[in-house]
Amino acid sequence: MSAEDSIILDGAHGEGGGQILRTALSLSLHTGRPFRLTAIREHRDKPGLRPQHLLAVVAAQRLGAAYVEGAQVGSRELWFEPKQSVGPGSYFFDIGTAGSTLLVLQTLLPSLLSASGPSTLTLCGGTHNVKAPPFEFVERVFLPRLAQLGHRVAMELVRPGFYPLGGGKLTVSIQPSAELRPLSLLERGEVRALTAEILVSRLPQHVARREQATLCQLLGLSIAACPIRSLGSSLGPGNAVLVQIESDSGPELFSAIGERGVPAERVASTCAEEVSAYLAAEVPVGEHLADQLILPLALAKGGRYLTTQPSLHTLTQIETVRAFLPVEISVQPAGPCAHLISVNV
């Protein structure tokens, strides 16, 4: 496509983070349309591309044989112009830091789901990161929703990776499907189970026990429903709190990642607060899944789902998708705590 077909995006608009970049890369690969992104992460503590964002650019460049300008750490402007359709294959990418592998996967998966055959993807870096979905969320919540659309994707966590050492590794098997279906998630139904899990690597056990005690108190769980799992294969220290909800509509999962200087009780209570807000809203789709469903629905047969108040992240995602695709996406109040998001293709 010519430069006249290109899309200009303001990276400081809306939530102003890396999601605009990742979504633009995904849709550029899918549509073949080049884009220029300015003011990348303008208002973040470290503006511009960070290593994990750069790897997403480099990986997308490889998949689409793209011409790229501005692909370096710290760059605040990027030109990306794919030169070929994404083909199936076996791909390996190493972030080289503890940056989120799941966010890189989020960038590459849509185009690989549109390829002419199956692919395998191996990613190295962080697997449990602050401000990113952990491995368990993608495997247990996001992939089952893709399966409802007709996609076939399987993941394996080879080794967990936490900040700052990283060193995590995951593999992904991707089977594209031409038989896709719309998705409708309008009722949560009965909550059948609520369980928690504490992941801990190379940290004192009292950290995990304090998180366990806090979750049990705030969510009314038994010790048996909140086990502690030690991750012996991780290269460095790390900690994550996971709470999974099983309902008639399917699974949801909420998480919090331990950070240096943040008390264990606060890590657990932050996660418990998200769980309580989701349960009170009586919707099938949580805040984070609501954001992640928009792109696959726009690239498939569309759909509708009830969720909580859309985040700025979700609203920015909607605007980025609209810039590339001729889709209708609406957000409407549907009750005291619920909103209906509709994607019509």
Order of alpha helices (4+ residues) and beta strands (2+ residues): beta-alpha-beta-alpha-beta-beta-beta-alpha-beta-alpha-beta-beta-beta-beta-alpha-beta-beta-beta-alpha-alpha-beta-alpha-beta-beta
